[in-house]
């Protein structure tokens, strides 16, 4: 039987990492030697290669603004609103005006600052530990990288500061269909609150809460483990036919976290949609039914174990956990932590979260979007209702 070896080199900066799937143990030596030369971003890059990269970045940015799925852009906007001008709130996608500034010196400066040994983890699956260590010592230690060995400078070590706020982007969403069947014009809203980092004990209760909220699209097909009995399906999508999407997301980092709900509807029903979402946030801090809690814990456990059946996921999990926490929790340890979550834990973390300032991202026709102050007032109330507004003229 053919033996597969997975070797990965992870760095601590964003999600940029390098991975190889190798056949047979002997080829691992070639892999590590290849990585140690830094051939994937070396000084040998010609100017035309950098220019091609600039064109690829430009194309991806244009595609981001044209694609019907707004989730990547909304995720960028909710982080921008939640962490105004700091850490994870800074642009993840390259601003258009910066594309022309990308050159060999910029790339080497980035690699020199962030591709340092103390920010790297070498992970392997399907290989003997001692053999991996020996190869790492032989091919990675004492090697001169292509970007030089000068000491790192200007390394950003700042801690995320949650600010809350709103990010809005008015856009005509009536012509986003890529085929002959038109897609309805929708306004997309994302409302979020600060949760916790993945280093805190409350991380697991928040993961269970996120699974309990669940959600998805109105045209999403059901099936085993699909989450059709999650709150956002039962309370939102099943009751309001005009809602096209209601999905919960949980973003967790080393020093902060963000739990948010993405919703989509016709522009004329934006106010009602926002109120439905704020009510669901308020209900998070209420009574937790034992049945729905057990269902959420079971679904989270099954999702975890199903993902870890894949060898590439296993070794990525090893690398990321060691990189972030200097250790690795085994699957049975995580399953135990999930099983130990109680209704009062979910209620406690939700109540704590609701005391913070909200973050709001809005995309599309925002004529009827409630003000940020009204959304904040609704999340501070007992029932999640928006303040009533009265107009003399319509």
PAFI-734523 format. One record per residue (C-alpha): z, y, x. Coordinates in steps of 0.2 Angstrom, whole numbers. Layout:
+-------+-------+-------+
!     Z !     Y !     X !
+-------+-------+-------+
!     Z !     Y !     X !
...
+-------+-------+-------+
END
This chain:
+-------+-------+-------+
!     Z !     Y !     X !
+-------+-------+-------+
!     0 !     0 !     0 !
!    -4 !    17 !     6 !
!    11 !    28 !    11 !
!    11 !    46 !     6 !
!    21 !    59 !    15 !
!    25 !    76 !     9 !
!    29 !    90 !    21 !
!    33 !   107 !    16 !
!    37 !   123 !    25 !
!    46 !   136 !    14 !
!    50 !   154 !    17 !
!    63 !   165 !     9 !
!    52 !   178 !     4 !
!    45 !   177 !   -14 !
!    36 !   161 !   -19 !
!    24 !   160 !    -4 !
!    25 !   143 !     4 !
!    13 !   131 !    13 !
!    12 !   112 !     8 !
!     2 !    97 !    14 !
!     0 !    80 !     6 !
!    -3 !    67 !    21 !
!    -8 !    49 !    21 !
!     1 !    38 !    34 !
!    15 !    44 !    45 !
!     5 !    46 !    61 !
!    -4 !    61 !    53 !
!    13 !    71 !    51 !
!    13 !    75 !    69 !
!    -4 !    84 !    67 !
!     2 !    93 !    52 !
!    17 !   100 !    61 !
!     7 !   105 !    76 !
!    -6 !   113 !    64 !
!     8 !   123 !    56 !
!    16 !   128 !    72 !
!     0 !   137 !    78 !
!     0 !   148 !    62 !
!   -18 !   144 !    59 !
!   -17 !   149 !    41 !
!   -15 !   167 !    45 !
!   -19 !   170 !    64 !
!   -26 !   183 !    74 !
!   -43 !   174 !    74 !
!   -46 !   181 !    56 !
!   -62 !   191 !    56 !
!   -64 !   207 !    47 !
!   -75 !   200 !    35 !
!   -62 !   187 !    30 !
!   -50 !   200 !    27 !
!   -63 !   209 !    16 !
!   -66 !   194 !     6 !
!   -47 !   192 !     3 !
!   -47 !   210 !    -3 !
!   -61 !   206 !   -15 !
!   -52 !   191 !   -22 !
!   -36 !   201 !   -25 !
!   -46 !   215 !   -34 !
!   -54 !   201 !   -45 !
!   -37 !   194 !   -49 !
!   -30 !   211 !   -54 !
!   -45 !   214 !   -65 !
!   -44 !   196 !   -73 !
!   -25 !   200 !   -76 !
!   -29 !   215 !   -86 !
!   -43 !   206 !   -96 !
!   -36 !   189 !  -100 !
!   -30 !   185 !  -118 !
!   -13 !   178 !  -112 !
!    -2 !   193 !  -108 !
!    13 !   183 !  -102 !
!    11 !   187 !   -83 !
!     9 !   205 !   -86 !
!    24 !   206 !   -98 !
!    34 !   197 !   -85 !
!    30 !   210 !   -72 !
!    34 !   224 !   -85 !
!    51 !   217 !   -90 !
!    56 !   215 !   -72 !
!    50 !   233 !   -69 !
!    61 !   239 !   -84 !
!    76 !   229 !   -80 !
!    77 !   233 !   -61 !
!    70 !   250 !   -60 !
!    62 !   253 !   -42 !
!    73 !   240 !   -33 !
!    71 !   222 !   -27 !
!    64 !   210 !   -41 !
!    59 !   226 !   -51 !
!    46 !   230 !   -38 !
!    28 !   226 !   -40 !
!    24 !   207 !   -39 !
!     5 !   210 !   -40 !
!    -3 !   221 !   -27 !
!    -6 !   239 !   -34 !
!   -24 !   243 !   -34 !
!   -22 !   258 !   -22 !
!   -14 !   246 !    -9 !
!   -29 !   234 !    -8 !
!   -38 !   244 !     5 !
!   -22 !   245 !    16 !
!   -22 !   226 !    18 !
!   -27 !   222 !    36 !
!   -23 !   211 !    51 !
!    -8 !   222 !    57 !
!     0 !   222 !    39 !
!    -1 !   203 !    38 !
!     6 !   201 !    55 !
!    20 !   213 !    52 !
!    24 !   204 !    36 !
!    25 !   187 !    45 !
!    34 !   194 !    59 !
!    48 !   200 !    48 !
!    49 !   186 !    35 !
!    43 !   170 !    44 !
!    58 !   168 !    55 !
!    67 !   152 !    58 !
!    83 !   157 !    49 !
!    72 !   160 !    33 !
!    63 !   143 !    34 !
!    66 !   126 !    28 !
!    55 !   110 !    32 !
!    56 !    98 !    18 !
!    49 !    80 !    18 !
!    49 !    66 !     6 !
!    44 !    48 !    10 !
!    48 !    50 !    29 !
!    63 !    45 !    39 !
!    75 !    59 !    42 !
!    76 !    56 !    61 !
!    57 !    55 !    63 !
!    55 !    72 !    54 !
!    68 !    80 !    64 !
!    60 !    73 !    81 !
!    43 !    80 !    75 !
!    50 !    96 !    71 !
!    59 !    98 !    88 !
!    43 !    93 !    97 !
!    30 !   104 !    87 !
!    40 !   119 !    80 !
!    53 !   123 !    93 !
!    48 !   135 !   107 !
!    31 !   138 !    99 !
!    24 !   156 !   101 !
!    17 !   161 !    83 !
!     1 !   170 !    82 !
!     9 !   186 !    75 !
!    20 !   187 !    91 !
!    39 !   185 !    94 !
!    45 !   203 !    92 !
!    61 !   205 !    83 !
!    60 !   207 !    64 !
!    62 !   225 !    58 !
!    63 !   233 !    41 !
!    69 !   217 !    33 !
!    74 !   221 !    15 !
!    91 !   214 !    12 !
!    96 !   224 !    -3 !
!   105 !   216 !   -18 !
!    97 !   217 !   -35 !
!   103 !   232 !   -46 !
!   101 !   229 !   -65 !
!    97 !   246 !   -73 !
!    89 !   241 !   -90 !
!    76 !   252 !   -98 !
!    59 !   251 !  -106 !
!    41 !   249 !   -99 !
!    27 !   252 !  -111 !
!     8 !   250 !  -109 !
!    -3 !   256 !  -123 !
!   -19 !   246 !  -123 !
!   -33 !   241 !  -136 !
!   -30 !   222 !  -139 !
!   -44 !   221 !  -152 !
!   -57 !   214 !  -140 !
!   -48 !   202 !  -129 !
!   -58 !   187 !  -136 !
!   -68 !   178 !  -123 !
!   -78 !   168 !  -135 !
!   -87 !   169 !  -152 !
!   -70 !   167 !  -162 !
!   -61 !   183 !  -162 !
!   -43 !   183 !  -157 !
!   -32 !   194 !  -169 !
!   -26 !   211 !  -162 !
!    -8 !   208 !  -157 !
!     6 !   219 !  -150 !
!    17 !   210 !  -138 !
!    35 !   214 !  -135 !
!    48 !   206 !  -123 !
!    66 !   210 !  -125 !
!    79 !   205 !  -111 !
!    97 !   206 !  -106 !
!   105 !   202 !   -89 !
!   111 !   184 !   -87 !
!   117 !   177 !   -70 !
!   111 !   171 !   -53 !
!   108 !   152 !   -50 !
!   123 !   152 !   -38 !
!   135 !   155 !   -52 !
!   144 !   142 !   -63 !
!   137 !   151 !   -79 !
!   119 !   146 !   -73 !
!   119 !   129 !   -82 !
!   126 !   136 !   -99 !
!   112 !   149 !   -98 !
!    99 !   136 !   -95 !
!   106 !   126 !  -111 !
!   106 !   143 !  -121 !
!    88 !   146 !  -116 !
!    83 !   128 !  -121 !
!    92 !   130 !  -137 !
!    82 !   146 !  -141 !
!    66 !   137 !  -136 !
!    51 !   144 !  -146 !
!    32 !   144 !  -143 !
!    16 !   149 !  -151 !
!    13 !   148 !  -170 !
!    -2 !   136 !  -166 !
!     8 !   125 !  -154 !
!     7 !   107 !  -159 !
!    23 !    97 !  -162 !
!    28 !    81 !  -154 !
!    43 !    72 !  -145 !
!    53 !    84 !  -135 !
!    42 !    99 !  -140 !
!    57 !   109 !  -146 !
!    51 !   111 !  -164 !
!    70 !   112 !  -169 !
!    74 !   126 !  -158 !
!    81 !   142 !  -165 !
!    65 !   152 !  -162 !
!    55 !   139 !  -172 !
!    67 !   136 !  -186 !
!    73 !   155 !  -188 !
!    57 !   164 !  -183 !
!    40 !   155 !  -183 !
!    44 !   144 !  -198 !
!    50 !   158 !  -209 !
!    38 !   172 !  -204 !
!    20 !   167 !  -205 !
!    14 !   183 !  -197 !
!    23 !   180 !  -181 !
!    11 !   173 !  -168 !
!    23 !   169 !  -154 !
!    42 !   169 !  -151 !
!    47 !   161 !  -134 !
!    63 !   162 !  -124 !
!    62 !   163 !  -105 !
!    76 !   163 !   -92 !
!    72 !   170 !   -74 !
!    86 !   167 !   -62 !
!    88 !   173 !   -44 !
!   100 !   173 !   -30 !
!   109 !   189 !   -35 !
!   104 !   191 !   -54 !
!    96 !   184 !   -69 !
!    86 !   189 !   -84 !
!    86 !   180 !  -101 !
!    72 !   187 !  -112 !
!    62 !   183 !  -128 !
!    43 !   187 !  -130 !
!    36 !   190 !  -147 !
!    19 !   194 !  -154 !
!    13 !   200 !  -170 !
!     1 !   212 !  -179 !
!     3 !   230 !  -173 !
!     8 !   235 !  -191 !
!    23 !   224 !  -191 !
!    30 !   228 !  -174 !
!    46 !   236 !  -181 !
!    50 !   221 !  -191 !
!    46 !   209 !  -176 !
!    58 !   219 !  -165 !
!    72 !   218 !  -178 !
!    70 !   199 !  -180 !
!    72 !   197 !  -161 !
!    87 !   208 !  -160 !
!    95 !   198 !  -174 !
!    92 !   182 !  -164 !
!   100 !   189 !  -149 !
!   116 !   194 !  -159 !
!   116 !   176 !  -166 !
!   117 !   169 !  -149 !
!   135 !   176 !  -148 !
!   140 !   167 !  -164 !
!   144 !   150 !  -169 !
!   135 !   136 !  -160 !
!   131 !   120 !  -170 !
!   136 !   104 !  -161 !
!   120 !    96 !  -166 !
!   109 !   109 !  -159 !
!   119 !   110 !  -143 !
!   117 !    91 !  -140 !
!    99 !    92 !  -144 !
!    96 !   107 !  -131 !
!   106 !    97 !  -118 !
!    97 !    81 !  -121 !
!    80 !    91 !  -120 !
!    85 !   100 !  -104 !
!    91 !    84 !   -96 !
!    75 !    74 !  -101 !
!    64 !    89 !   -94 !
!    74 !    89 !   -78 !
!    72 !    70 !   -75 !
!    54 !    69 !   -81 !
!    49 !    83 !   -68 !
!    58 !    74 !   -54 !
!    48 !    58 !   -57 !
!    34 !    67 !   -47 !
!    36 !    66 !   -29 !
!    29 !    84 !   -25 !
!    42 !    91 !   -37 !
!    55 !    81 !   -28 !
!    52 !    88 !   -11 !
!    49 !   106 !   -18 !
!    66 !   104 !   -26 !
!    74 !    99 !   -10 !
!    66 !   113 !     0 !
!    70 !   127 !   -13 !
!    88 !   121 !   -16 !
!    92 !   120 !     3 !
!    83 !   137 !     6 !
!    93 !   145 !    -8 !
!   110 !   137 !    -8 !
!   111 !   128 !     9 !
!   113 !   111 !     0 !
!   106 !   101 !   -13 !
!   113 !    95 !   -30 !
!   107 !    78 !   -34 !
!    99 !    74 !   -52 !
!   115 !    65 !   -58 !
!   126 !    80 !   -53 !
!   115 !    92 !   -63 !
!   115 !    80 !   -78 !
!   134 !    79 !   -77 !
!   135 !    98 !   -77 !
!   123 !    99 !   -92 !
!   133 !    86 !  -102 !
!   149 !    96 !   -98 !
!   143 !   112 !  -107 !
!   153 !   116 !  -123 !
!   149 !   127 !  -138 !
!   162 !   139 !  -131 !
!   153 !   140 !  -115 !
!   137 !   145 !  -123 !
!   146 !   158 !  -134 !
!   155 !   165 !  -120 !
!   140 !   168 !  -109 !
!   130 !   175 !  -123 !
!   144 !   187 !  -128 !
!   145 !   193 !  -110 !
!   126 !   196 !  -109 !
!   126 !   206 !  -125 !
!   138 !   219 !  -118 !
!   124 !   224 !  -106 !
!   110 !   236 !  -108 !
!    93 !   229 !  -114 !
!    77 !   229 !  -105 !
!    61 !   231 !  -115 !
!    42 !   228 !  -111 !
!    29 !   232 !  -124 !
!    10 !   230 !  -123 !
!    -4 !   234 !  -135 !
!    -4 !   246 !  -150 !
!    14 !   254 !  -149 !
!    13 !   266 !  -164 !
!    27 !   258 !  -174 !
!    38 !   253 !  -159 !
!    56 !   257 !  -161 !
!    64 !   269 !  -148 !
!    74 !   261 !  -134 !
!    89 !   269 !  -141 !
!    87 !   261 !  -158 !
!    84 !   244 !  -150 !
!   100 !   247 !  -139 !
!   110 !   251 !  -155 !
!   104 !   236 !  -164 !
!   109 !   224 !  -150 !
!   126 !   233 !  -150 !
!   129 !   230 !  -169 !
!   136 !   215 !  -178 !
!   120 !   210 !  -187 !
!   106 !   216 !  -175 !
!    98 !   228 !  -188 !
!    88 !   243 !  -182 !
!    94 !   260 !  -188 !
!    85 !   265 !  -203 !
!    72 !   279 !  -201 !
!    65 !   290 !  -215 !
!    49 !   299 !  -216 !
!    44 !   313 !  -227 !
!    25 !   310 !  -224 !
!    16 !   294 !  -220 !
+-------+-------+-------+
END
